[in-house]
């Protein structure tokens, strides 16, 4: 069972590094809301790794998972805002 905790910690670190790369890469233009959600997700992955490598309680695992879900929600909101703005811009271009 301990092997699964270690594997979870390693995967969490790799995921955090991938999310940090997306946030910090200059060619990725994700916008404020999506960037904020990705940062929350990255921090939750770091927390998940810390929980996996320690003898943490179930509540700590829940907190890391809650932070990840919050980050996903923020990214979804950001995407919806970006999509709506794109629709409105396209509508204005066709109206004129």
C-alpha positions in Angstrom: 0.0 0.0 0.0 2.9 2.3 0.7 4.0 1.9 -2.9 0.7 3.5 -4.1 1.3 6.5 -1.8 4.8 7.0 -3.3 3.5 6.6 -6.8 0.8 9.1 -6.1 3.4 11.5 -4.8 5.6 11.1 -7.8 2.7 11.6 -10.3 1.5 14.6 -8.3 5.0 16.2 -8.6 5.1 15.5 -12.3 1.6 17.0 -12.7 2.6 20.1 -10.7 5.7 20.6 -12.9 3.5 20.3 -16.1 1.0 22.8 -14.8 3.8 25.2 -13.7 5.2 24.9 -17.3 1.9 25.9 -18.8 1.5 28.8 -16.4 5.0 30.1 -16.9 5.4 29.5 -20.7 5.3 32.8 -22.5 3.5 31.5 -25.7 0.5 30.1 -23.7 -2.1 32.9 -23.5 -4.7 31.5 -21.2 -6.0 34.6 -19.5 -6.3 35.6 -15.8 -9.0 33.2 -14.7 -7.5 30.1 -16.3 -4.0 31.1 -15.1 -5.4 31.4 -11.5 -7.1 28.0 -11.7 -3.9 26.4 -13.1 -2.0 27.9 -10.2 -4.5 26.6 -7.7 -4.3 23.1 -9.3 -0.5 23.2 -9.3 -0.4 24.1 -5.6 -2.9 21.3 -4.8 -0.7 18.8 -6.6 2.2 19.9 -4.5 0.0 19.5 -1.4 -1.1 16.1 -2.6 2.6 15.1 -3.0 3.4 16.3 0.5 0.4 14.3 1.9 1.4 11.2 0.0 5.0 11.3 1.2 4.0 11.9 4.9 1.8 10.0 7.2 -1.1 12.4 6.8 -4.7 12.0 7.9 -7.6 11.5 5.6 -8.7 15.1 6.2 -5.4 16.3 4.6 -6.0 14.2 1.6 -9.5 15.7 1.3 -8.1 19.2 1.5 -5.7 18.6 -1.4 -8.4 17.0 -3.5 -10.8 19.9 -2.7 -8.1 22.4 -3.8 -7.7 20.5 -7.1 -11.4 20.5 -7.7 -11.6 24.3 -7.0 -8.8 24.8 -9.5 -10.6 22.8 -12.1 -13.8 24.9 -11.4 -11.9 28.2 -11.8 -10.4 27.0 -15.1 -13.9 26.0 -16.4 -15.2 29.5 -15.4 -12.2 31.1 -17.1 -12.8 29.1 -20.3 -16.5 30.0 -20.3 -15.7 33.7 -19.9 -13.1 33.4 -22.7 -15.6 31.5 -25.0 -18.4 34.0 -24.3 -16.1 36.9 -25.1 -15.1 35.3 -28.4 -18.7 34.7 -29.3 -19.5 38.4 -28.5 -16.5 39.6 -30.6 -17.6 37.4 -33.5 -21.1 38.7 -33.2 -19.9 42.4 -33.2 -17.8 41.7 -36.3 -20.7 40.3 -38.3 -23.0 43.1 -37.2 -20.9 45.8 -38.6 
